[in-house]
């Protein structure tokens, strides 16, 4: 997957976090508690050494919906002589998809490529200290009993974890904190930001900004159903769908009254408030279509078979994925230009690694079966958050408040993402009001480059603290598909790049 020397991006004399010799971390801690979480340099099953890191479970106080609970973390220092003062927190979505999946397959010090692990030359530790948090309660390597049903509950528990984490590692509490994540983190992040700022013990943390990759933060109609016919047509050659198949998908979209929605409402600048596309459909309310919890129920890593029919009357997305699956049984809607890594029901190499008891013991993890994604909400993993943000209220959205508070936020979407489709991300953002204005004035058009100087994306200008980036050769997991570009984006986010990720 990579041919670049892991040392090539680092200053002379600085070792990478994986494939090192001396393997000394740039961060140190004084507390006795911190020493209990130290992870050595010879992680079982890996053929190379890693720098010292810190990992383990930290208990959180009981809440009305969680008892005897703990969340798991893995912390890595920046690859530098000095650690700097930036702490990037990464979390995967799901909900319930473990953040160690992102660490071991996307942006961590080492990643699994097909059948073995190898040092990652584009590890985000090149740019900042990295903290991976397995959450919410119910995700692999978490413990305790929980009966969570909404984002308010899990964001409260996440905030309590951060408070306890910084008691163990107080040196990090003064760092600039950047919240990053993927997919369903688009729903979770605004609640987490809000909970952090509402809690007296965490409100003074230096929350500086963040980056969301392929975020689902609006309705399933807006981000998936409305744009899928356009997406299939744009990618007909990759999908290998013939004209007759495309016509059927287009007819299904027309049946839902979505056919002209993008052409009518996706405009730069926006022409006004965009109506809820569910009201344009033959069914008036998304919960009647069984779409309200479609993503949190069926978004799994890796993809587990064909997604079920979301609506009994019309569903262009279902028809699109059914058509693609018939043409290619290994069709991967996370990146339509690549087959699934493993067949349904099989473990990935990253899962095998994290299920190894010797590995679990070495990183102080609970001895339990590790699954990439597990149910974390009661009642069938349904997120019953108030409608104001599960389908955002664009006049008073927590998503907008998050952007306004931090002042530096990036959203990245992959052009080859066949699930959270780029036009759907744009449509949702063009209806969002933040910092006194609605949407972006101009579409993404600014060329963006990776660390080797290759154009990989186009972006909007930064408007009122927000920038949208469309990455051309990436699917849902942009750090995996475009690792050099993603690392450059992190450099730019934390303010230590030579520019702003473009020439």
N, C-alpha and C positions, 0 to 999 in steps of 0.2 A: 504493500500500500504506500509506503514511504521509502524514498531513496536518500533523503537528506540526512546528513550526519546530525544527530541530536545536539552536538556541540556547536554547530555552525551559526546558530542565531544568538549565541551567548558571548559576552565579552571574553577576551583571552584570560585563561586561568579559572574561569567559572565552570563548574560541572553541572550537567543536567540532573534532574531529580531521579532519573532512572538511567542505568548504564554508567554510573559514577564509580570512582575509585576510592577517594577519601570519604565521600558521602556525608559531609557535614552540612547540616541545615543552617540557613541564615537566621532562623529565629531560635530564641532560647527563652526558657521560663524558669521562674524562681520557686514556684510553689511545689510542695511535696505532692499535692494532688496531680499536678501536671505530669510529674514523673511516672505516675501510675498508668498514664495513657501512652507512654512512649512506645513506638513501633521500631523495631530494629531494622537493619539494612539488608538482611537476607530473608526476604519473604518467601515462604515455601512455594514450590513449583516454578518460581521465576528463575530464568537462567542468567540473570544479571542482578547486580546490587542496586538498591535504591537509597536515597538519602533518608535520614531519620525523619519520621513523621509521627503524628499523634492520632490515635483512634480509640473509639470505645463508646460505651453507653453512659449517658448522663440522665439521671432521674429528674423528673419535673414534679412540682407540687400537684396534688390532686385537684381536679376541677369537677364541676357537676357532671361532666360526661366522660371523664377519664380518671381511672384509679390505678395506682401502682405502676405508672407508666415511665418509660424512658425512650429517648430518641438516640440514634447512633450517628456518629460523625467520623470523618477522616480529614485531617488537617495536614497541609503541606506548606512549607516555607517557599518563598520566592527564590528563584535561582539567581542569587547575587551574593556579594560580600555582605551587604546590609539588606535587611528584609524590606526596607521602605516602610510606608505607612498605609498601604492599601490591602484590604481584605475583601476578596471576591467570594461571595457565597453562591454556590451552584445547586439548583434543585431541579430534578425532572418532574414531569407532570403526572398524568394518569387520569384522576388522582390515584396515588398509591404506587406509582412507578418509582423505583428506588434511584436515588441520586448517584449511587455507586455504579449504576449502569452508565450514566454520563461520564463518570470518572474513568471507567475501564473500556469504554468504546468510543468516546468522543474527544474529551479535552484534558484528561488526566496525564500524569507523568508516564504511565505505560498504558497501552491499549491492546486489545486482542484483535488480531487480524487473521480471520479465518480459523486457523487451528493452533495459534500460539500467541503469546504475549511478546511485545517488543517495546523498547523505549519510544516515546512519542516526541519527535523533534519539534512539534508544535504544541507542546504542553502549555497550558495557561499559566503554569508556575514560572514560565519565562517572563511573564509580565507582572505577576502579583502573587501574594500569599493566597492559597486556595482552601476553602472550607466546603466540604461536601456533607450535606445533612440528609439523612434518611428520615423522611416524614411523609405524611402524618402517621399517628399511631395506627398500627395495623400493617404498615409497610414492612418489608423484610428487615430484620435486625432491630426493629423496635419491639418494645415489650409493654405489657399492661393490658388492662381491659378498657375499651372505649365504646361509647355509643354515640359517636358524632353523627350529626345529620346536616351540618352546614359549615360554611367557611369561617363564620365568627368563632365557632368552637375550636377548629383546628388552628386558626391563626392565634388564638389566645394561648394554646399549648405550645405553638412554635415560639412565641415571644417568651414564655416561661423558660423554654429550653435555652434561648439566647442569654437570658439573665443568668441562669445557672452556669452556662458555658463560660461566660466572662468572669464568673467568680473563680473558676479554675484557671483561666488564662487572662488575668486582668490586663496584661500588657497589650492585648489585642483590642481591648475596649476603647482605646484612644485612637484606633486606626480609622481611616476612611472606609466605610462599608458600602459595597456595591452588590446589589441583589440581581442575580442572573438566573435564568432558567428557561425551560422549554415547554411548549405545548400547553397542557392544562395549567401550567404556572401563570398563564394569562388571566385565568380566573382567580387563582390563589394569591398572587403577589399583591394586588391592591389591598386585600384584607390583611395580609401580613404587615404591609407598610402601616396601615391604619392602626393595627393592634400595637405595633412597636411604639408609635407616637402617642398612643393613648395611655400606655402603662407608665406610671411615674418612675419605675426602675429602669426603663429602657428608652424613654423619650429623648434623652440627651445623647444617645448614640449618634455618631456622625454619618447618617445615611445620606450618601452623596448622589446616588443615581443607580442606573441599572440597565440591563439589556435582556429583552425577551426574544426567544427564538421560536418561530412558528407558533405564536401564541393564539390560543382559543380564548377570546375575551368577550365575544359578542354571542349572538344566537346561532344555533346550528343552521338556521335558514340563511342568515347573512353570510357566514363564512364557509359553508359547505354546499348547501343545496342550490342556492342562487347561481354561483359561478361554475358549477361542475360541467354544464354543457359547453360553455365557452372554453373551459380548460381542456376538455376532451377534444374539441375541434383544433385548438392550438397545438395539441400534442398527438395528433392522429398518427403520425409516422412512428413515434416512439411506442404508442399503445398498440399499433398495428390493427386498429379498428377500421373496417371498411366504411364506405359512404352510407351503406344501409344501416350499419350499427350506429353511426353518428346521427343519422336521421331519427332513429328511434329514441336516442337520448334527448335530442332536441325536441321531439314531440312530447316526451314525458315532461320536460321543463315547461313547455308551452301549456300542457295540461295543468300544471301547478301555477300557471300565470307568472312564471319567472322569466320567460323567454326574452323580454325586453327590459328587464329590471336593471341590469348592468348598464346598458346603453342609455337608459333614461336617467339614472341617478349617480353613476360613478363619473363624477366630473371634477375638474380642477380649475378654479376653486369650486367648492360645492355650491349648488344653486339654491340651497336651502335645506331645511330639515328633511332627512330621508325617511320615508315611512317604513314601518316594520314590515319586512317582506312576508311575514306569516299572515298578515291581513290581506295580502294580495293573493294568497293561495286559496285553493278550493276548500281548505280547512282554516278556520279563523284563528285558532289558538294552538300554539305548539304542543301543549300538553295533551291535547286531543289527538295529535299526530304521534304521540309517544316520542317526541323529539327533544323535550326539555332536558332529559338526562342521557341522550344518545351517546355523546362523546365520553362522559365519565364512566358509562357502563361498558362501552365496547372498545375504547382506545387502549390497546394492549401492546406491549413490547416483548418479543417481536409480534408482528401481526398474527392473530390466531384465527385463520380461516376467513370466510366471507362474512362481512358485517350483515346483520339481519335487516329485514325490511323495516324502515323507520316509520312508514305510514302505509296503511292499507290502500289508500286511494292514489297517491302519486309520490314518487320518490326517484328523481333523476340520479341521485348519487348511487342508490342501490343498483339501478340499471347499469350505470357506468362501471361499477366495480364488478358486477356479475358478468358483464360482457368481457372485461379485461381478464377476469379469472378464467373464463372458459378458453380464452386464447392462450393464456399462460398460467398454469396452476401455481407457479411460484411468483405470481404478480405481487409486487410490494407497493402498496399505496403510499408508504413513507418516502419512497423514491421510485418513480415510475420507470426510470432508466436502469434499474438494477433489480435482480431477483432477490427474494428473501434469503437471509443467511442460512436458515435451517427450515426444515419442513415443520408443519404444525405439530405441536406437542413435544418437539425435541428441545433439549437444552443448548443454549449458545455456549461458546467457550468461556465467556465472561461468567455466566451462571455456574458452570462447572468449577471455575476457580473459586468463586465466592461460596460454593457449597463444600469445598474441601475443609474438613475439620481442622487440619493443621493450619490452614490459612486463617480460619475463624479464630482459633486460639491465639495465633500470632498477633492478630489485630484487635484482640480483646472483644470480639463479636460474640453475641449469643449463639450457642449451638442450636441452630434451627435451619430448616430448609429455606434456602434463599430462592425467591422467585422475583423476576424483574418487576412484575406488577401484581398487587394484591388488593382486595377490596378494603377500603378504609372508611366508608360511610355505611351506616346501618341501613337495613331495608334494601338490599340489592345494590349497594354502592351508589345510591342516588344522592346527589348533592341538592339539598332542599333549601339552599340559600335564598334569601328574599329576592324577589324578581327584579328589584332595583339594580342589582349588579350581576345576577346570573344572566339576565338579558339587560345590558346596561341602560340606565337612565342617563341620557347624554346631557341632561341639564344639571345633574348633580352626581356624577359618577365617581366612585372611589378610584377608578382607573385614571380619570382625569386629575383627581386630587393628588394621586401618587406622582404623576408627571409634574404637576405644578409645584409640589413640595421639593422634589429632588433637583429639578432644574436641568438635569442632563440624563436623557433617556433615549435608548435606541431600540427599535423593533426590526428584527430581521425575518424575512420570509424567503423560503426556497422556491424557485421557479418550477422545480420538479416535484414539489410536495403535492401528492394526490389526495391529501386529506384536508389539511388546513390550507386552503387554496389562496394564492397570493392576491387574486382579485377580491376575494372575500375579506382578506385583511385590509385591503385598501378601502373597500366599501364601508367597513366598520369605522375605520379611522376618519373617513371623510364626513361621517356623521357625528364625530366626537368633538365636543367643545372643551378646549383647555386654554388656560391663560388668556381668556378674553376673545378667542377666535375659534371658528369651526373649521376643522380639517386643514389640509395643506393648500397653499395657493397654486402650486405647480406639481406635476407628477414626478416620480423618480426619473431622473435623466443624467445626474452627475456621475461620471465614471468613477468606480472604486476599484482599488488594486490590492493584490495580496503582497506578501513580503518579498516576493521575487519580481514584483513589478508587472504581473499579469492582471489584466482587467478581469474581474470576477463578478462585478455587481454594478447596479445603478442605484442611486439614492436621491431622496429629496434633499433640499437644503435643510439645515436645522432650523425649525420654526418653533419659537416659543418653548424651547427646551426639549424638543422631540425630533427625531430623525427616523425615517423609514428607509430600509435597505432591502432591495430585491436581489438575491444571489442567484446567478444564472445556472450554475451547474450543481445546485444543491437541492436535496429534498427536505424532509421534515427535520432531520438531524444535521443542521448546517455545520457544526464543528467537526462532525465526522466526514462529511462530504467535501467541505472546503476548509481544511484545517489551517492552512496558511492565512487565508483571508480572515477567518474567525479570530485567530490570534492577533492579527493586525487590528481588528476591531476592538479587542480588549485593550491593547496598547493605547488606542485612541480614547477609549472610554475613560481609563484611569489617568489619562493626560500625560503619558510618558512616551508617546510616539513623536516622530519628527514632523508629523503633520496631522491630518484628520482622516487618515485611512484612504486618502485619494491624492493623486498627483496635483 
